[in-house]
């Protein structure tokens, strides 16, 4: 009997961590045992505490106030992409914190072109990737860049490689940098510059969360735009920008989830429901509204393919979430 209970608990743990591997009927059967389900969730929370003991618990009220008060940042990439893109970004930032009658809107859909745009104007190469799409490109030095949805990359082709190899990023990019001991590779994004000679790293800079730079191999230096602070990070470490001006480094329990987006998957390692739904909203271009803002801080393990329909993603989320998520037209509602 004890072995049977342990086997069932292991199956429930597997279902919580990777629900897309089970049918809806299997999930319902596994999760019908409330005691076993709660025990499995407790185990996952314990793992999270051990793996992320250096990370501070998010303050929901503080994060919401930051959403309301965050100043608009100058974006060179948006200027390069053109006045139309800049206007869209401005409208998004202005409307982002708006309170809805039914709750708090933490992510907003956009009515924009669903085509990847790549252009060169006065020597400036710019690539704009819309929501729901990704793009892989090769830079003049052979560096491979994968751009995630809702991202922009720009560089001056007339200067690239002369003194340094510099690009400007907004959004998320996975960089596999070609080695060149004579020319530093620099990624400018938000208030940070990432400096390397040759390595693999991921830069994530979206308005809905703190900026993160994760090193997968090699070594790199992260410098604040004011050059008042800089840190070096090792593989498996992450540089995080706090309050737009403070740098810190944290260990990452595993890096699989960091680059999973480039392989066509969602992979969330016990992340907050707000982070998960903002990423899903970005991919499917839908609004996200929390009817109970306290549920923004609920944590989940969740894996799924990005090729799944939004309806299937919602079903999978509801099988592991304590909060009911409903899809109405182009909006995800998180109920009380």
Buried (B, 14 or more C-beta within 10 A) or exposed (E): EEEEEEEBBEBBBBBBBBBBEBEEEBBEEBBEBEEBBEBBBEBBEEBBEEBBEEBEEBEBEEBBEBBEEEEEBEBBBBBBBBEEBBEBBEEBBEEBBEEEEEBBBBBBBBEBEEEBBEEEEEEBBBBBBBBEBBBEBEBEBEBBBBBBBBBBBBBBEEEBBEEBBBBBBBBBBBBBBBEBEEBBBBBBBBBBBBBBBBBBBBBBBBBBBBBBBBBBBBBBBBBBEEEEBBBEBEBBBBBBBEEBEEBBBBBBBEBEBBBBBBEEBBBBBBBBBBBBBBBBBBBBBBBBBBBEBEBBBBBBBBBBEBEBEBEBBBBBBBBBBEBBBEBEEEBBBBEE
